[in-house]
Amino acid sequence: MLAAGAVGAAYLYRTDPHEPGHLLPQCPFRMLTGLLCPACGGTRMVYDLMHGHFAEAWLDNRALLLASPYALYLLGRWAWEGLRGRHWRPTLSPRAQLVVLAVAVTWTVARNIV
């Protein structure tokens, strides 16, 4: 898994998703509806972050950029526990799940109105 992630990251680092003609996957939701999903722009955002373009990353997907530190914390905790031989799985309460869903729906509507 680590090798596959490294190969994918290396490909993304060398391939600008802002330009056409790459092998990066397209958003199926956008292909079907023409609308932006909550994660649309995530690949471009990661590319921009990899190259130190923070303002461009902000324009690609603000919600994902704001959630990135928490996601990185969860990934780091999962890796740390795994290296220590422990099974760890993050959980969200039903209330937190509703908050995440509400933010995702609000973000989707807001970015498609503009």
Secondary structure, DSSP 8 states (H G I E B T S, - for coil): -HHHHHHHHHHHHHS-TTSSS------HHHHHHSS--TTTTHHHHHHHHHTT-HHHHHHH-HHHHHHHHHHHHHHHHHHHHHHTT--------HHHHHHHHHHHHHHHHHHHH-
